Amino acid sequence: MTKRNGPPRKPDREPSTLTCSPNPQTAVQNVIVFVLSAFLGNEILSKVPTWLGFFALVVAMINVVGGFLVTDRMLQMFARRQKPPAASEKSQEGAKTPVQ
């Protein structure tokens, strides 16, 4: 074979649009389609689709709440900390408290 010089050639066809992309919207859309098909689909002999849809909703809500908790914790890391009260203020507060 001879080596070809010049720019690389374009492929004869475009890559498939059905490839999996790591997009959060795709995951959300898949969950929505699954839940809607489970709840609005024809009645199947068992309640498996309904329970799977319910389970998907529970897991999605845990994911959302966990995301908010992690975000809040990260934001607390960047918050300014308050200075502790000075030693003279502590001694004055202790003097005001009556001893029983």
Phi and psi in radians as a Rosetta constraint file:
Dihedral C 1 N 2 CA 2 C 2 CIRCULARHARMONIC -1.711 0.35
Dihedral N 2 CA 2 C 2 N 3 CIRCULARHARMONIC 2.583 0.35
Dihedral C 2 N 3 CA 3 C 3 CIRCULARHARMONIC -1.434 0.35
Dihedral N 3 CA 3 C 3 N 4 CIRCULARHARMONIC 2.336 0.35
Dihedral C 3 N 4 CA 4 C 4 CIRCULARHARMONIC -1.598 0.35
Dihedral N 4 CA 4 C 4 N 5 CIRCULARHARMONIC 2.293 0.35
Dihedral C 4 N 5 CA 5 C 5 CIRCULARHARMONIC -1.690 0.35
Dihedral N 5 CA 5 C 5 N 6 CIRCULARHARMONIC 2.686 0.35
Dihedral C 5 N 6 CA 6 C 6 CIRCULARHARMONIC 1.941 0.35
Dihedral N 6 CA 6 C 6 N 7 CIRCULARHARMONIC -3.071 0.35
Dihedral C 6 N 7 CA 7 C 7 CIRCULARHARMONIC -1.208 0.35
Dihedral N 7 CA 7 C 7 N 8 CIRCULARHARMONIC 2.711 0.35
Dihedral C 7 N 8 CA 8 C 8 CIRCULARHARMONIC -1.182 0.35
Dihedral N 8 CA 8 C 8 N 9 CIRCULARHARMONIC 2.567 0.35
Dihedral C 8 N 9 CA 9 C 9 CIRCULARHARMONIC -1.394 0.35
Dihedral N 9 CA 9 C 9 N 10 CIRCULARHARMONIC 2.640 0.35
Dihedral C 9 N 10 CA 10 C 10 CIRCULARHARMONIC -1.332 0.35
Dihedral N 10 CA 10 C 10 N 11 CIRCULARHARMONIC 2.577 0.35
Dihedral C 10 N 11 CA 11 C 11 CIRCULARHARMONIC -1.152 0.35
Dihedral N 11 CA 11 C 11 N 12 CIRCULARHARMONIC 2.746 0.35
Dihedral C 11 N 12 CA 12 C 12 CIRCULARHARMONIC -1.169 0.35
Dihedral N 12 CA 12 C 12 N 13 CIRCULARHARMONIC -0.477 0.35
Dihedral C 12 N 13 CA 13 C 13 CIRCULARHARMONIC -2.339 0.35
Dihedral N 13 CA 13 C 13 N 14 CIRCULARHARMONIC 2.751 0.35
Dihedral C 13 N 14 CA 14 C 14 CIRCULARHARMONIC -1.298 0.35
Dihedral N 14 CA 14 C 14 N 15 CIRCULARHARMONIC 2.644 0.35
Dihedral C 14 N 15 CA 15 C 15 CIRCULARHARMONIC -1.120 0.35
Dihedral N 15 CA 15 C 15 N 16 CIRCULARHARMONIC 2.661 0.35
Dihedral C 15 N 16 CA 16 C 16 CIRCULARHARMONIC -1.123 0.35
Dihedral N 16 CA 16 C 16 N 17 CIRCULARHARMONIC 2.440 0.35
Dihedral C 16 N 17 CA 17 C 17 CIRCULARHARMONIC -1.469 0.35
Dihedral N 17 CA 17 C 17 N 18 CIRCULARHARMONIC -0.047 0.35
Dihedral C 17 N 18 CA 18 C 18 CIRCULARHARMONIC -1.612 0.35
Dihedral N 18 CA 18 C 18 N 19 CIRCULARHARMONIC 0.162 0.35
Dihedral C 18 N 19 CA 19 C 19 CIRCULARHARMONIC -1.274 0.35
Dihedral N 19 CA 19 C 19 N 20 CIRCULARHARMONIC 2.675 0.35
Dihedral C 19 N 20 CA 20 C 20 CIRCULARHARMONIC -1.359 0.35
Dihedral N 20 CA 20 C 20 N 21 CIRCULARHARMONIC 2.228 0.35
Dihedral C 20 N 21 CA 21 C 21 CIRCULARHARMONIC -1.994 0.35
Dihedral N 21 CA 21 C 21 N 22 CIRCULARHARMONIC 2.486 0.35
Dihedral C 21 N 22 CA 22 C 22 CIRCULARHARMONIC -1.391 0.35
Dihedral N 22 CA 22 C 22 N 23 CIRCULARHARMONIC 1.228 0.35
Dihedral C 22 N 23 CA 23 C 23 CIRCULARHARMONIC -2.009 0.35
Dihedral N 23 CA 23 C 23 N 24 CIRCULARHARMONIC 2.235 0.35
Dihedral C 23 N 24 CA 24 C 24 CIRCULARHARMONIC -1.068 0.35
Dihedral N 24 CA 24 C 24 N 25 CIRCULARHARMONIC -0.562 0.35
Dihedral C 24 N 25 CA 25 C 25 CIRCULARHARMONIC -1.114 0.35
Dihedral N 25 CA 25 C 25 N 26 CIRCULARHARMONIC -0.625 0.35
Dihedral C 25 N 26 CA 26 C 26 CIRCULARHARMONIC -1.109 0.35
Dihedral N 26 CA 26 C 26 N 27 CIRCULARHARMONIC -0.736 0.35
Dihedral C 26 N 27 CA 27 C 27 CIRCULARHARMONIC -1.120 0.35
Dihedral N 27 CA 27 C 27 N 28 CIRCULARHARMONIC -0.745 0.35
Dihedral C 27 N 28 CA 28 C 28 CIRCULARHARMONIC -1.121 0.35
Dihedral N 28 CA 28 C 28 N 29 CIRCULARHARMONIC -0.749 0.35
Dihedral C 28 N 29 CA 29 C 29 CIRCULARHARMONIC -1.106 0.35
Dihedral N 29 CA 29 C 29 N 30 CIRCULARHARMONIC -0.682 0.35
Dihedral C 29 N 30 CA 30 C 30 CIRCULARHARMONIC -1.126 0.35
Dihedral N 30 CA 30 C 30 N 31 CIRCULARHARMONIC -0.705 0.35
Dihedral C 30 N 31 CA 31 C 31 CIRCULARHARMONIC -1.134 0.35
Dihedral N 31 CA 31 C 31 N 32 CIRCULARHARMONIC -0.740 0.35
Dihedral C 31 N 32 CA 32 C 32 CIRCULARHARMONIC -1.089 0.35
Dihedral N 32 CA 32 C 32 N 33 CIRCULARHARMONIC -0.802 0.35
Dihedral C 32 N 33 CA 33 C 33 CIRCULARHARMONIC -1.089 0.35
Dihedral N 33 CA 33 C 33 N 34 CIRCULARHARMONIC -0.727 0.35
Dihedral C 33 N 34 CA 34 C 34 CIRCULARHARMONIC -1.108 0.35
Dihedral N 34 CA 34 C 34 N 35 CIRCULARHARMONIC -0.804 0.35
Dihedral C 34 N 35 CA 35 C 35 CIRCULARHARMONIC -1.153 0.35
Dihedral N 35 CA 35 C 35 N 36 CIRCULARHARMONIC -0.764 0.35
Dihedral C 35 N 36 CA 36 C 36 CIRCULARHARMONIC -1.105 0.35
Dihedral N 36 CA 36 C 36 N 37 CIRCULARHARMONIC -0.710 0.35
Dihedral C 36 N 37 CA 37 C 37 CIRCULARHARMONIC -1.181 0.35
Dihedral N 37 CA 37 C 37 N 38 CIRCULARHARMONIC -0.556 0.35
Dihedral C 37 N 38 CA 38 C 38 CIRCULARHARMONIC -1.237 0.35
Dihedral N 38 CA 38 C 38 N 39 CIRCULARHARMONIC -0.707 0.35
Dihedral C 38 N 39 CA 39 C 39 CIRCULARHARMONIC -1.501 0.35
Dihedral N 39 CA 39 C 39 N 40 CIRCULARHARMONIC -0.584 0.35
Dihedral C 39 N 40 CA 40 C 40 CIRCULARHARMONIC -1.774 0.35
Dihedral N 40 CA 40 C 40 N 41 CIRCULARHARMONIC -0.097 0.35
Dihedral C 40 N 41 CA 41 C 41 CIRCULARHARMONIC -1.260 0.35
Dihedral N 41 CA 41 C 41 N 42 CIRCULARHARMONIC 3.049 0.35
Dihedral C 41 N 42 CA 42 C 42 CIRCULARHARMONIC -1.120 0.35
Dihedral N 42 CA 42 C 42 N 43 CIRCULARHARMONIC 2.656 0.35
Dihedral C 42 N 43 CA 43 C 43 CIRCULARHARMONIC -1.170 0.35
Dihedral N 43 CA 43 C 43 N 44 CIRCULARHARMONIC 2.211 0.35
Dihedral C 43 N 44 CA 44 C 44 CIRCULARHARMONIC -1.771 0.35
Dihedral N 44 CA 44 C 44 N 45 CIRCULARHARMONIC 2.895 0.35
Dihedral C 44 N 45 CA 45 C 45 CIRCULARHARMONIC -1.008 0.35
Dihedral N 45 CA 45 C 45 N 46 CIRCULARHARMONIC -0.449 0.35
Dihedral C 45 N 46 CA 46 C 46 CIRCULARHARMONIC -2.181 0.35
Dihedral N 46 CA 46 C 46 N 47 CIRCULARHARMONIC 3.082 0.35
Dihedral C 46 N 47 CA 47 C 47 CIRCULARHARMONIC -1.676 0.35
Dihedral N 47 CA 47 C 47 N 48 CIRCULARHARMONIC 0.322 0.35
Dihedral C 47 N 48 CA 48 C 48 CIRCULARHARMONIC -1.040 0.35
Dihedral N 48 CA 48 C 48 N 49 CIRCULARHARMONIC -0.823 0.35
Dihedral C 48 N 49 CA 49 C 49 CIRCULARHARMONIC -1.069 0.35
Dihedral N 49 CA 49 C 49 N 50 CIRCULARHARMONIC -0.642 0.35
Dihedral C 49 N 50 CA 50 C 50 CIRCULARHARMONIC -1.142 0.35
Dihedral N 50 CA 50 C 50 N 51 CIRCULARHARMONIC -0.776 0.35
Dihedral C 50 N 51 CA 51 C 51 CIRCULARHARMONIC -1.194 0.35
Dihedral N 51 CA 51 C 51 N 52 CIRCULARHARMONIC -0.634 0.35
Dihedral C 51 N 52 CA 52 C 52 CIRCULARHARMONIC -1.147 0.35
Dihedral N 52 CA 52 C 52 N 53 CIRCULARHARMONIC -0.686 0.35
Dihedral C 52 N 53 CA 53 C 53 CIRCULARHARMONIC -1.125 0.35
Dihedral N 53 CA 53 C 53 N 54 CIRCULARHARMONIC -0.749 0.35
Dihedral C 53 N 54 CA 54 C 54 CIRCULARHARMONIC -1.090 0.35
Dihedral N 54 CA 54 C 54 N 55 CIRCULARHARMONIC -0.755 0.35
Dihedral C 54 N 55 CA 55 C 55 CIRCULARHARMONIC -1.084 0.35
Dihedral N 55 CA 55 C 55 N 56 CIRCULARHARMONIC -0.703 0.35
Dihedral C 55 N 56 CA 56 C 56 CIRCULARHARMONIC -1.103 0.35
Dihedral N 56 CA 56 C 56 N 57 CIRCULARHARMONIC -0.703 0.35
Dihedral C 56 N 57 CA 57 C 57 CIRCULARHARMONIC -1.142 0.35
Dihedral N 57 CA 57 C 57 N 58 CIRCULARHARMONIC -0.726 0.35
Dihedral C 57 N 58 CA 58 C 58 CIRCULARHARMONIC -1.113 0.35
Dihedral N 58 CA 58 C 58 N 59 CIRCULARHARMONIC -0.789 0.35
Dihedral C 58 N 59 CA 59 C 59 CIRCULARHARMONIC -1.138 0.35
Dihedral N 59 CA 59 C 59 N 60 CIRCULARHARMONIC -0.680 0.35
Dihedral C 59 N 60 CA 60 C 60 CIRCULARHARMONIC -1.118 0.35
Dihedral N 60 CA 60 C 60 N 61 CIRCULARHARMONIC -0.705 0.35
Dihedral C 60 N 61 CA 61 C 61 CIRCULARHARMONIC -1.182 0.35
Dihedral N 61 CA 61 C 61 N 62 CIRCULARHARMONIC -0.664 0.35
Dihedral C 61 N 62 CA 62 C 62 CIRCULARHARMONIC -1.083 0.35
Dihedral N 62 CA 62 C 62 N 63 CIRCULARHARMONIC -0.705 0.35
Dihedral C 62 N 63 CA 63 C 63 CIRCULARHARMONIC -1.107 0.35
Dihedral N 63 CA 63 C 63 N 64 CIRCULARHARMONIC -0.775 0.35
Dihedral C 63 N 64 CA 64 C 64 CIRCULARHARMONIC -1.141 0.35
Dihedral N 64 CA 64 C 64 N 65 CIRCULARHARMONIC -0.839 0.35
Dihedral C 64 N 65 CA 65 C 65 CIRCULARHARMONIC -1.111 0.35
Dihedral N 65 CA 65 C 65 N 66 CIRCULARHARMONIC -0.721 0.35
Dihedral C 65 N 66 CA 66 C 66 CIRCULARHARMONIC -1.085 0.35
Dihedral N 66 CA 66 C 66 N 67 CIRCULARHARMONIC -0.657 0.35
Dihedral C 66 N 67 CA 67 C 67 CIRCULARHARMONIC -1.090 0.35
Dihedral N 67 CA 67 C 67 N 68 CIRCULARHARMONIC -0.733 0.35
Dihedral C 67 N 68 CA 68 C 68 CIRCULARHARMONIC -1.148 0.35
Dihedral N 68 CA 68 C 68 N 69 CIRCULARHARMONIC -0.694 0.35
Dihedral C 68 N 69 CA 69 C 69 CIRCULARHARMONIC -1.132 0.35
Dihedral N 69 CA 69 C 69 N 70 CIRCULARHARMONIC -0.744 0.35
Dihedral C 69 N 70 CA 70 C 70 CIRCULARHARMONIC -1.150 0.35
Dihedral N 70 CA 70 C 70 N 71 CIRCULARHARMONIC -0.716 0.35
Dihedral C 70 N 71 CA 71 C 71 CIRCULARHARMONIC -1.108 0.35
Dihedral N 71 CA 71 C 71 N 72 CIRCULARHARMONIC -0.747 0.35
Dihedral C 71 N 72 CA 72 C 72 CIRCULARHARMONIC -1.093 0.35
Dihedral N 72 CA 72 C 72 N 73 CIRCULARHARMONIC -0.710 0.35
Dihedral C 72 N 73 CA 73 C 73 CIRCULARHARMONIC -1.153 0.35
Dihedral N 73 CA 73 C 73 N 74 CIRCULARHARMONIC -0.677 0.35
Dihedral C 73 N 74 CA 74 C 74 CIRCULARHARMONIC -1.157 0.35
Dihedral N 74 CA 74 C 74 N 75 CIRCULARHARMONIC -0.690 0.35
Dihedral C 74 N 75 CA 75 C 75 CIRCULARHARMONIC -1.176 0.35
Dihedral N 75 CA 75 C 75 N 76 CIRCULARHARMONIC -0.560 0.35
Dihedral C 75 N 76 CA 76 C 76 CIRCULARHARMONIC -1.150 0.35
Dihedral N 76 CA 76 C 76 N 77 CIRCULARHARMONIC -0.478 0.35
Dihedral C 76 N 77 CA 77 C 77 CIRCULARHARMONIC -1.147 0.35
Dihedral N 77 CA 77 C 77 N 78 CIRCULARHARMONIC -0.515 0.35
Dihedral C 77 N 78 CA 78 C 78 CIRCULARHARMONIC -1.651 0.35
Dihedral N 78 CA 78 C 78 N 79 CIRCULARHARMONIC -0.088 0.35
Dihedral C 78 N 79 CA 79 C 79 CIRCULARHARMONIC -1.277 0.35
Dihedral N 79 CA 79 C 79 N 80 CIRCULARHARMONIC 2.589 0.35
Dihedral C 79 N 80 CA 80 C 80 CIRCULARHARMONIC -1.309 0.35
Dihedral N 80 CA 80 C 80 N 81 CIRCULARHARMONIC 2.418 0.35
Dihedral C 80 N 81 CA 81 C 81 CIRCULARHARMONIC -1.547 0.35
Dihedral N 81 CA 81 C 81 N 82 CIRCULARHARMONIC 2.523 0.35
Dihedral C 81 N 82 CA 82 C 82 CIRCULARHARMONIC -1.380 0.35
Dihedral N 82 CA 82 C 82 N 83 CIRCULARHARMONIC 2.529 0.35
Dihedral C 82 N 83 CA 83 C 83 CIRCULARHARMONIC -1.302 0.35
Dihedral N 83 CA 83 C 83 N 84 CIRCULARHARMONIC 2.477 0.35
Dihedral C 83 N 84 CA 84 C 84 CIRCULARHARMONIC -1.199 0.35
Dihedral N 84 CA 84 C 84 N 85 CIRCULARHARMONIC 2.656 0.35
Dihedral C 84 N 85 CA 85 C 85 CIRCULARHARMONIC -1.100 0.35
Dihedral N 85 CA 85 C 85 N 86 CIRCULARHARMONIC 2.613 0.35
Dihedral C 85 N 86 CA 86 C 86 CIRCULARHARMONIC -1.194 0.35
Dihedral N 86 CA 86 C 86 N 87 CIRCULARHARMONIC 2.821 0.35
Dihedral C 86 N 87 CA 87 C 87 CIRCULARHARMONIC -1.136 0.35
Dihedral N 87 CA 87 C 87 N 88 CIRCULARHARMONIC -0.601 0.35
Dihedral C 87 N 88 CA 88 C 88 CIRCULARHARMONIC -1.173 0.35
Dihedral N 88 CA 88 C 88 N 89 CIRCULARHARMONIC -0.610 0.35
Dihedral C 88 N 89 CA 89 C 89 CIRCULARHARMONIC -1.175 0.35
Dihedral N 89 CA 89 C 89 N 90 CIRCULARHARMONIC -0.653 0.35
Dihedral C 89 N 90 CA 90 C 90 CIRCULARHARMONIC -1.126 0.35
Dihedral N 90 CA 90 C 90 N 91 CIRCULARHARMONIC -0.726 0.35
Dihedral C 90 N 91 CA 91 C 91 CIRCULARHARMONIC -1.201 0.35
Dihedral N 91 CA 91 C 91 N 92 CIRCULARHARMONIC -0.595 0.35
Dihedral C 91 N 92 CA 92 C 92 CIRCULARHARMONIC -1.211 0.35
Dihedral N 92 CA 92 C 92 N 93 CIRCULARHARMONIC -0.674 0.35
Dihedral C 92 N 93 CA 93 C 93 CIRCULARHARMONIC -1.142 0.35
Dihedral N 93 CA 93 C 93 N 94 CIRCULARHARMONIC -0.661 0.35
Dihedral C 93 N 94 CA 94 C 94 CIRCULARHARMONIC -1.189 0.35
Dihedral N 94 CA 94 C 94 N 95 CIRCULARHARMONIC -0.558 0.35
Dihedral C 94 N 95 CA 95 C 95 CIRCULARHARMONIC -1.249 0.35
Dihedral N 95 CA 95 C 95 N 96 CIRCULARHARMONIC -0.506 0.35
Dihedral C 95 N 96 CA 96 C 96 CIRCULARHARMONIC -1.338 0.35
Dihedral N 96 CA 96 C 96 N 97 CIRCULARHARMONIC -0.363 0.35
Dihedral C 96 N 97 CA 97 C 97 CIRCULARHARMONIC -1.388 0.35
Dihedral N 97 CA 97 C 97 N 98 CIRCULARHARMONIC 2.139 0.35
Dihedral C 97 N 98 CA 98 C 98 CIRCULARHARMONIC -1.257 0.35
Dihedral N 98 CA 98 C 98 N 99 CIRCULARHARMONIC 2.541 0.35
Dihedral C 98 N 99 CA 99 C 99 CIRCULARHARMONIC -1.646 0.35
Dihedral N 99 CA 99 C 99 N 100 CIRCULARHARMONIC 2.341 0.35
